[in-house]
Amino acid sequence: MTRKSRRKFTPAFKAQVALENKPANGHRVYPYLLRGVQIEAPGHVWSTDITYIAMGKGFLYLTAVMDWHSRYVLSWRIGNTLDTSFCRKLCMVRCCNILHQ
């Protein structure tokens, strides 16, 4: 075990993480809706994720729809804006593909 990996389990580190994970004043904390849910089959729970890719003069945004059971990326798209139509199109394309199979 390296020195760095041992350090992360010290009480001081745990206290620091606890302070950093508290929401700022006025920020709403949303409940975790899947607590206690057994994900037993593909298609039971999907999620989306958005991340950015740094480019020379700005960013591109990678949005993906994933299945939690199989951990398979169902659909993905890259765009240069984060408007809602970009994300909605991605989800609609995947849903339409599933319905027409």
C-alpha positions in Angstrom: 0.0 0.0 0.0 1.5 3.4 -0.9 1.7 6.4 1.3 -0.9 8.2 -0.7 -3.5 5.4 -0.5 -3.0 5.1 3.3 -3.5 8.8 3.8 -7.0 8.8 2.3 -8.4 6.7 5.1 -7.2 8.8 8.0 -9.8 10.5 10.2 -8.6 14.0 9.1 -9.1 13.1 5.4 -12.6 11.7 6.1 -13.5 14.9 8.0 -12.3 17.0 5.1 -14.4 15.0 2.6 -17.4 15.3 4.8 -17.1 19.1 4.8 -16.6 19.3 1.0 -19.7 17.1 0.4 -22.1 19.4 2.2 -24.3 21.5 -0.1 -23.8 25.2 -0.2 -26.4 27.4 1.6 -29.6 27.6 -0.6 -28.7 24.5 -2.7 -31.3 21.8 -2.8 -30.4 18.2 -2.0 -32.3 15.7 -4.1 -33.1 12.2 -2.7 -31.5 9.1 -4.2 -34.6 7.5 -5.8 -33.0 4.1 -6.5 -32.0 3.3 -2.9 -33.2 -0.3 -2.2 -34.2 -1.0 -5.8 -32.9 -4.3 -7.2 -31.9 -3.8 -10.8 -32.5 -7.2 -12.2 -32.9 -6.9 -16.0 -31.6 -4.8 -18.9 -33.8 -1.8 -19.6 -34.9 -1.6 -16.0 -32.9 1.6 -15.2 -31.3 4.0 -17.6 -29.2 7.0 -16.8 -27.7 9.9 -18.7 -24.3 11.5 -18.3 -22.9 14.7 -19.8 -19.2 15.5 -19.9 -17.2 18.0 -21.7 -14.3 17.7 -24.0 -11.8 20.6 -24.1 -11.0 21.8 -27.6 -8.8 24.6 -28.8 -11.5 27.3 -28.8 -14.1 26.0 -26.4 -15.8 22.7 -25.5 -17.7 19.9 -27.1 -20.2 18.0 -24.9 -20.6 14.2 -24.9 -23.9 13.0 -23.7 -24.6 9.3 -23.2 -27.6 7.1 -22.3 -26.5 4.0 -20.3 -28.2 0.9 -19.0 -27.4 0.2 -15.4 -27.8 -3.5 -15.5 -25.6 -4.3 -18.5 -23.5 -1.1 -18.1 -23.9 -0.7 -21.9 -23.9 2.7 -23.6 -27.2 2.6 -25.4 -26.8 5.9 -27.3 -24.4 8.8 -27.4 -24.0 12.1 -29.2 -21.5 15.0 -29.3 -22.6 18.5 -29.6 -21.3 22.0 -29.3 -24.1 23.4 -27.0 -25.9 22.1 -23.9 -29.4 23.2 -24.9 -32.2 20.9 -23.9 -33.1 19.9 -27.5 -29.6 18.3 -27.9 -30.2 16.0 -24.9 -33.9 15.4 -25.7 -33.0 14.2 -29.2 -30.5 11.7 -27.9 -33.1 10.2 -25.5 -35.9 10.2 -28.2 -33.6 8.5 -30.7 -32.9 5.7 -28.3 -36.5 5.3 -27.1 -37.8 5.2 -30.7 -35.2 2.5 -31.6 -36.3 0.4 -28.7 -40.0 0.7 -29.5 -39.6 -0.2 -33.1 -37.5 -3.3 -32.5 
